Amino acid sequence: MIQVDWQEMGAEAVHRLQEMLRFDTTNPPGGELELVRHLAAEAEREGLAIQVFEPTEARGNLVVRLKGDGSERPILFLSHLDVVPAEPDKWTHPPFGGTVADGFVWGRGAIDSKLTGAVQMQVILMCKRLGLPLKRDLVLVAAADEERGGTWGVQWLVEQQGEIFDAEYGINEAGGFALMVDGKPLYTCQVAEKGSAPVDLVGKGRPGHSSVPHGDNAIFALAEALQALGKGQMAHRVVPSVRAFFEGAAEAMDRPEVADLLREVLNPQRCEAALEALPVGEATRLMFAAMVRNTCAPTVLDGGLKRNVIPSEVRAQLSGRPLPGVEEAAFLEEVRNLAGETARPELVEPFRSGVAFAHKTPLFEAIRDSMARFDSDGVVVPYMQTGGTDGRFLKDLDMQIYGFIPMRYESGMDFFDLCHGHDERVSVDNVQFAVQVLFDVICRLNRIPYSEACAC
């Protein structure tokens, strides 16, 4: 029987996360290589097999492998080491300080996704130190460049070192956080994600001198189209993973009226009223709304030559997020119909539809059973991420990959407000919780029993 000091293991994972946060891997430019070498040195000291890949200057990817007996296919741990930019003057604690304060670890990447790598490394180290009789190799990939498209990260690894990803199951970022619906914690197991449609909305008009204004101004044309886009919504669509989420959430509810509201989100005639009535926070309500439709949000305005010149063309950059199964032509037509006739949409980078993996698997069952052990009130539900992850590069491989780094719900700590937001942080307790649950999942997938003394 296995005995584990969970406080010690949690503290070790917290310390590793602090160290990782102190490496500024803002992308661009990324610069993950120094952090890769730091983590590789830790893994080597523990006797683990490591590979470091440097696809271009200062960019780095780490692969760590713990061998099993080979009787079953490996399990992949996937995370990324780059982070989005931060605005230090708007943070309570420095974004690259790795500060522990008020029971939280603060820093850019504390959730997205250095947390994932820190927890996964802890679990691999525990399996190595305990000498567990693994049936499956454990393979950790801590990659570069996820926040800028994966060119020097997972995409490069798949193209150049594809054998790394020979695994039956994968555990990635972007799921595991608990949503609170009517007092019931719903743990999200991310089994699908939206795609990407980088669209420019282009307004055209007649150029001229600003001292002689006229109505055929490209800025007016674009503004009218953006106003139409802001007032409307794309069509209601329900993909299988989203149906499974709302039906699973409904089954978990104690109050029948709340269960009915969750099911009504799947009904195009009742969706908006149901979303308004659901007892959830505003961030969760917005996420639910984005799960049942394609979205296309304006994020950047670009145009004009000089203050005294009326431009002939201006652009708004839109971040399109198509659902799994949606094709390019249909998506662009939907944007065109919503924006109207005054500006036209142009796809400026390759279109990528959403990705979905099967959610009825032994991996999902292991996650569900582990969560039942550590949070008897919580329920695991399949979930579609409204953004994207590196999992998309693995969609054509013989693998089921889920986003799952479990975090208990904490009041005022909305997952999507923290990701890419100011004061990104994770509680020390949730780091330990994630280590416990993920270790339990790995034991179940390898059919390794261990003592109830391991429980939190």
C-alpha positions in Angstrom: 0.0 0.0 0.0 1.2 3.5 -0.9 1.6 6.2 1.7 2.0 9.8 0.6 2.6 13.0 2.5 0.2 15.2 0.5 1.2 18.5 2.2 4.8 17.8 1.2 3.9 16.9 -2.4 1.6 20.0 -2.7 4.3 22.3 -1.3 6.8 20.9 -3.8 4.5 21.5 -6.7 3.8 25.1 -5.4 7.6 25.7 -5.2 8.1 24.4 -8.8 5.2 26.6 -10.0 6.8 29.7 -8.3 10.1 29.0 -10.0 8.4 28.5 -13.4 6.5 31.8 -13.1 9.8 33.7 -12.5 10.9 32.9 -16.1 9.4 35.6 -18.3 8.1 33.5 -21.3 5.8 36.2 -22.7 5.0 35.3 -26.3 6.0 37.1 -28.4 8.9 36.4 -28.2 8.4 33.3 -26.0 12.0 32.5 -24.9 11.0 29.2 -23.3 14.4 27.6 -23.6 15.8 28.7 -20.3 12.8 27.4 -18.5 13.0 24.1 -20.5 16.6 23.7 -19.3 15.6 24.4 -15.7 12.9 21.8 -15.7 15.1 19.3 -17.6 17.7 19.6 -14.9 15.2 18.8 -12.2 14.0 15.7 -14.2 17.5 14.5 -14.8 18.4 14.8 -11.1 15.4 12.5 -10.4 16.7 9.9 -12.9 14.0 10.6 -15.6 14.7 10.4 -19.3 14.6 13.8 -21.0 14.8 15.3 -24.4 15.2 19.0 -25.2 14.2 20.3 -28.6 15.2 23.8 -29.8 13.3 24.4 -33.1 14.6 27.9 -33.4 16.7 30.3 -31.4 15.6 30.6 -27.7 12.5 28.5 -28.3 12.3 25.3 -26.4 10.2 22.1 -25.9 10.8 19.5 -23.2 9.9 15.8 -23.2 10.2 13.8 -20.1 9.5 10.0 -20.0 8.9 7.6 -17.2 8.9 4.0 -18.6 6.2 1.5 -17.7 6.3 -2.2 -18.5 4.9 -1.5 -22.0 1.9 -3.8 -21.6 -0.5 -0.8 -22.4 -0.1 2.3 -24.5 1.4 5.5 -22.9 -0.4 8.4 -21.2 0.6 11.9 -22.5 0.8 14.9 -20.2 0.7 18.1 -22.3 1.2 21.7 -21.3 2.7 24.9 -22.7 5.4 27.2 -21.2 4.7 30.4 -23.0 2.3 33.0 -21.6 0.4 36.1 -22.9 1.7 39.6 -22.1 0.9 41.2 -18.7 0.5 44.8 -17.6 2.6 44.9 -14.4 1.2 48.2 -13.2 -2.3 46.7 -13.0 -1.3 43.7 -10.8 -1.4 43.4 -7.1 1.8 41.3 -7.2 4.5 41.3 -10.0 3.3 39.0 -12.8 6.8 37.4 -13.0 7.5 37.3 -9.3 6.1 33.9 -8.4 4.7 35.4 -5.2 2.8 33.4 -2.6 0.5 35.7 -0.7 -3.0 35.3 0.9 -3.0 31.6 0.2 -2.4 32.1 -3.6 0.4 31.7 -6.1 0.4 34.9 -8.2 1.8 35.2 -11.7 1.3 35.2 -15.4 0.8 31.5 -16.2 -0.4 30.5 -12.7 -3.3 29.0 -14.5 -2.6 29.2 -18.2 -0.7 26.9 -18.3 2.4 26.6 -16.1 0.1 25.2 -13.4 -0.5 22.3 -15.7 3.2 21.5 -16.2 4.0 22.0 -12.5 1.3 19.5 -11.4 2.1 17.0 -14.2 5.8 17.0 -13.3 4.9 16.4 -9.7 2.8 13.4 -10.5 5.6 11.9 -12.7 8.1 12.4 -9.9 5.8 10.8 -7.4 5.4 7.7 -9.6 9.2 7.5 -10.1 10.0 7.9 -6.4 7.4 5.4 -5.3 8.5 2.8 -7.9 5.0 2.3 -9.1 4.4 -0.8 -11.3 3.2 1.3 -14.3 1.7 -0.5 -17.2 2.0 2.6 -19.3 4.8 5.0 -20.0 4.1 8.5 -18.7 5.3 11.1 -21.3 5.3 14.8 -20.3 5.5 17.4 -23.1 6.0 21.0 -22.0 5.8 22.9 -25.2 6.6 26.3 -26.7 4.4 28.8 -28.6 0.8 27.7 -27.8 -0.3 31.3 -27.3 0.9 32.2 -30.9 -0.4 29.2 -32.8 2.0 26.4 -31.9 4.4 26.9 -34.8 7.5 26.2 -32.7 5.7 24.0 -30.2 3.4 21.1 -30.6 2.9 21.6 -34.3 6.7 21.4 -34.8 7.0 18.4 -32.6 4.2 16.5 -34.4 5.9 17.2 -37.7 9.5 16.5 -36.6 9.2 14.1 -33.7 5.8 12.5 -34.1 6.7 9.3 -32.2 6.5 11.3 -29.0 2.8 11.4 -29.3 2.2 7.6 -29.5 -0.2 7.5 -26.6 -3.6 6.1 -25.9 -4.7 9.0 -23.7 -3.6 12.6 -23.2 -4.2 15.0 -20.3 -4.0 18.7 -21.3 -4.9 22.1 -20.0 -8.2 24.0 -20.2 -10.5 21.8 -18.2 -10.9 20.6 -14.6 -12.0 23.9 -13.1 -15.3 23.7 -11.2 -18.3 25.7 -12.2 -20.9 26.5 -9.5 -24.5 26.0 -10.7 -27.1 26.5 -8.1 -24.6 25.4 -5.4 -23.5 22.3 -7.2 -19.8 22.1 -8.3 -19.5 20.8 -11.9 -16.0 19.8 -12.8 -15.4 20.3 -16.5 -13.6 17.6 -18.4 -12.7 19.3 -21.7 -13.4 16.8 -24.5 -13.8 19.3 -27.3 -12.8 22.8 -28.3 -13.7 25.5 -30.8 -11.5 26.3 -33.8 -10.2 29.5 -35.2 -11.3 31.9 -38.0 -9.1 35.0 -38.2 -11.5 37.3 -40.1 -11.1 41.0 -41.1 -14.2 43.0 -41.5 -13.4 45.5 -44.3 -15.1 48.8 -44.8 -14.5 50.7 -48.1 -15.4 54.2 -49.2 -14.2 57.2 -51.2 -11.0 59.0 -50.1 -10.9 62.7 -49.7 -9.8 65.7 -47.7 -11.2 65.9 -44.2 -12.2 69.5 -44.6 -14.8 68.4 -47.1 -16.6 65.5 -45.4 -18.9 63.2 -47.4 -21.1 60.2 -46.6 -19.1 57.6 -48.4 -16.6 57.3 -45.6 -15.0 53.8 -45.0 -15.1 54.4 -41.3 -18.9 54.9 -41.3 -19.3 51.8 -43.3 -17.2 49.7 -40.9 -18.9 51.3 -37.9 -22.4 50.3 -39.2 -21.2 46.7 -39.8 -19.7 46.5 -36.3 -22.8 47.8 -34.7 -24.9 45.2 -36.5 -22.4 42.5 -35.4 -22.6 43.7 -31.8 -26.4 43.7 -31.7 -26.8 40.3 -33.2 -25.9 36.7 -32.5 -24.8 33.8 -34.6 -27.2 30.9 -35.0 -27.9 28.5 -32.2 -26.2 25.2 -32.7 -25.7 22.2 -30.4 -22.8 19.8 -30.9 -22.6 16.5 -29.1 -20.1 17.5 -26.5 -22.2 20.6 -25.6 -25.4 18.5 -25.4 -23.5 16.1 -23.1 -22.5 19.0 -20.9 -25.9 20.5 -20.4 -27.6 17.1 -20.0 -25.0 16.0 -17.5 -25.3 19.2 -15.6 -29.1 18.9 -15.5 -28.9 15.4 -14.1 -26.6 16.7 -11.3 -29.0 19.4 -10.1 -31.0 19.0 -6.9 -33.8 21.4 -8.0 -35.9 20.2 -11.0 -36.5 23.8 -12.1 -32.8 24.4 -12.5 -32.4 21.1 -14.4 -35.1 22.2 -16.7 -33.4 25.5 -17.4 -30.1 23.8 -18.3 -32.0 21.5 -20.7 -33.7 24.6 -22.2 -30.4 26.1 -23.2 -30.3 23.4 -25.8 -33.6 24.7 -27.3 -33.1 27.6 -29.7 -36.5 29.0 -28.8 -35.9 28.9 -25.1 -32.1 29.4 -24.9 -31.9 33.1 -24.1 -34.6 33.1 -21.5 -33.1 30.0 -19.8 -29.6 31.6 -19.8 -31.0 34.7 -18.2 -32.8 32.7 -15.5 -30.0 30.3 -14.6 -28.5 30.8 -11.1 -24.9 31.3 -12.3 -22.4 34.1 -12.3 -22.2 36.4 -15.3 -18.9 34.9 -16.6 -20.4 31.4 -16.6 -23.6 32.7 -18.3 -21.5 34.2 -21.1 -19.5 31.0 -21.5 -22.7 29.0 -21.7 -24.0 31.3 -24.5 -20.7 30.9 -26.4 -21.0 27.1 -26.2 -24.2 27.0 -28.2 -23.1 29.1 -31.2 -20.2 30.1 -33.4 -18.8 33.5 -32.2 -16.8 36.3 -33.9 -15.7 39.1 -31.7 -14.0 42.3 -32.9 -10.6 42.8 -31.1 -8.5 45.2 -33.1 -9.3 48.3 -35.2 -6.9 49.2 -38.0 -7.1 52.0 -40.6 -6.6 55.6 -41.6 -3.5 57.4 -43.0 -3.5 60.8 -41.4 -5.9 63.0 -39.4 -6.8 65.2 -42.3 -7.3 62.3 -44.8 -10.5 60.4 -45.2 -9.4 56.8 -45.8 -10.7 54.6 -48.6 -10.4 51.4 -46.5 -10.4 50.5 -42.8 -10.4 47.1 -41.1 -11.6 45.5 -37.9 -9.8 42.3 -36.8 -12.3 39.7 -35.6 -11.5 36.6 -33.6 -13.8 33.9 -35.0 -14.4 30.7 -33.0 -16.2 28.0 -35.0 -17.7 25.0 -33.4 -16.6 21.4 -34.3 -18.0 20.4 -37.6 -18.5 23.9 -39.0 -16.9 24.6 -42.4 -15.2 27.7 -43.6 -17.8 28.8 -46.2 -20.7 28.4 -43.8 -18.9 30.4 -41.1 -18.1 33.3 -43.4 -21.6 33.4 -44.7 -22.9 33.6 -41.2 -20.6 36.6 -40.4 -21.6 38.2 -43.7 -25.3 37.9 -42.9 -24.9 39.3 -39.4 -22.7 42.2 -40.3 -24.8 43.4 -43.3 -23.9 44.9 -46.6 -21.7 47.9 -45.6 -18.5 45.9 -44.9 -17.3 42.5 -46.1 -15.5 39.7 -44.1 -12.2 38.4 -45.4 -10.4 35.3 -44.0 -6.8 36.5 -43.5 -5.3 33.3 -42.0 -6.2 29.6 -42.4 -9.6 28.6 -41.1 -9.7 25.8 -38.5 -12.9 24.1 -37.4 -13.3 22.9 -33.9 -12.1 19.6 -32.6 -13.9 16.9 -30.5 -12.8 13.7 -28.9 -14.9 10.8 -27.6 -16.1 11.3 -24.1 -17.2 7.7 -23.3 -13.8 6.2 -22.5 -11.9 4.6 -19.6 -10.0 7.9 -19.2 -13.3 9.8 -18.6 -14.4 7.0 -16.1 -11.1 7.3 -14.2 -11.5 11.1 -14.0 -15.1 10.7 -12.8 -14.2 8.1 -10.2 -11.2 10.1 -8.9 -13.3 13.2 -8.5 -16.0 11.3 -6.6 -13.3 10.2 -4.2 -11.9 13.7 -3.5 -15.1 15.8 -3.8 -18.2 13.7 -3.1 -20.4 16.7 -3.9 -18.9 17.4 -7.3 -19.9 15.9 -10.6 -17.7 15.6 -13.7 -19.3 16.6 -17.0 -18.0 16.6 -20.5 -17.2 20.1 -21.7 -16.3 22.0 -24.8 -13.7 24.7 -24.4 -14.8 28.0 -26.2 -11.2 28.7 -27.0 -8.5 26.4 -28.4 -5.5 24.4 -27.2 -2.6 22.5 -28.6 -4.8 19.4 -28.5 -6.0 20.3 -32.0 -2.7 19.2 -33.4 -3.3 15.7 -32.1 -6.8 15.3 -33.5 -5.8 12.9 -36.3 -3.8 10.6 -34.0 -5.1 7.4 -32.4 -5.5 9.2 -29.0 -8.2 10.7 -26.8 -7.0 13.9 -25.1 -8.9 15.8 -22.5 -8.2 19.0 -20.7 -8.2 18.3 -17.0 -6.3 20.0 -14.2 -8.9 19.9 -11.3 -9.5 23.0 -9.3 -12.2 23.4 -6.6 -14.6 26.4 -7.0 -13.5 29.4 -5.0 -15.8 32.4 -4.7 -14.8 35.3 -6.9 -12.2 33.2 -8.8 -13.7 32.8 -12.2 -11.4 30.7 -14.4 -11.9 32.8 -17.6 -11.5 36.1 -15.7 -8.1 34.9 -14.4 -6.8 33.4 -17.7 -5.2 36.3 -19.6 -6.5 38.7 -17.0 -4.8 40.8 -14.3 -3.8 39.1 -11.1 -3.8 35.6 -12.5 -3.4 33.3 -9.5 -4.2 29.8 -8.2 -4.7 28.9 -4.5 -2.1 26.8 -2.8 -4.9 24.4 -1.8 -6.0 23.9 -5.4 -2.4 23.0 -6.5 -2.3 20.2 -3.9 -5.8 19.1 -4.9 -4.8 18.9 -8.5 -1.8 16.8 -7.6 -3.9 14.4 -5.5 -6.6 13.9 -8.2 -4.2 13.5 -11.1 -2.1 11.0 -9.2 -5.3 9.1 -8.5 -6.3 9.1 -12.1 -2.9 7.7 -13.2 -3.1 5.0 -10.6 -6.6 4.0 -11.9 -5.4 3.9 -15.5 -2.6 1.6 -14.4 -4.8 -0.4 -12.1 -2.7 0.4 -9.1 -4.5 0.4 -5.7 -3.3 2.5 -2.8 -4.1 3.2 0.8 -7.0 5.4 1.9 -4.3 7.2 3.9 -3.5 8.9 0.6 -6.9 10.7 0.6 -7.1 14.4 1.5 
